[in-house]
């Protein structure tokens, strides 16, 4: 063997060298592309995060600073359960507040025309917002108490209430026709109307369950009626103003909107007094005494025992600072008008 003389490369070694040369040349293009792709992904993520943050900030401003009540922001609150207030540690849904406000305002405008702009119109809107906030707080508190007391509202109960509403005024309406009326007059869809029924039914159940004084008065009235032969006037006087006595004074339609009294009276005989029953709006108990009736009309006297405990509980929550509202009613009308105008332009 001669020193200093290189051993000839085999064919395999030559192939490996050539392969390495090709791979080395390829790496010059590969790694810059990987770097560019990696940077593109990072930039995309950053842009997306910035867009999300801006969207959240804009939505927050529309909800809590400018108090926008338009269609777009209302749909957002239906999807995202953001709160508008807190009562006794429970969040009040912004969507419930807007649903109540928008439906009440639409009803008013359907009857009296559009409010328009100006201080007077803004004052009217603010009064509706305050009423909607109070209602939303009460419904939320009722849901809280109902859960604690094990009270529930079933789908069957909502169905029954829905069907009863379809027949208000003695007219049998199809579901399609009724939903059109609901949409035209209250601006509600079927799901929204059922949500409203759910809230109303739960509040009625809770109001009835917590009112021990009302139940005590009912027992007193029942005893008085048993002792005086059904004299509703005498029973009312014995309550010393704790009940509300009324007479129709004339015949009224059997489908009269009066808390269900006309319907109950139609089932009685003249001079007969009904057992106590819950008013259709859930604000108290009624006793009804039939005075006169025809096939379609009825005249009656009634004694009402109002529910007061739930309202007192809510008032105490406000007094004790257990109700925190996340918006201050009033202001933001200019931005509200601007957003509404933009929505109308898009439509």
Buried (B, 14 or more C-beta within 10 A) or exposed (E): EEEEEEEEEEEEEEEEEEEEEEEEEEEEEEEEEEEEEEEEEEEEEEEEEEEEEEEEEEBEEBBBEBBBBBBBBBEBBBEEEBBBBBBBEBBBBBBBBBBBBBBBBBBBBEEEEEBEEEEEEBEBBBEBBBBBBBBBBBBBBBBBBBEEEEBEBEEEBBEEBBEEBBEEEEEEBEEEEBBEEBBEEBBBEEEBBBBBBBBBBBBBBBBBBBBEBBBEBBEBBBEBBEEEEBBBEEBBEBBEEBBBBBEBEEBBEBBBEBBBBBBBBBEBEEEEBBEBBBBBEBBBBBBBBBBEBEEEBBBBBBBBBBBBBBBEBBEEBEEEEBBEBBBEBEBBBEBBEEBBEEBEEEE
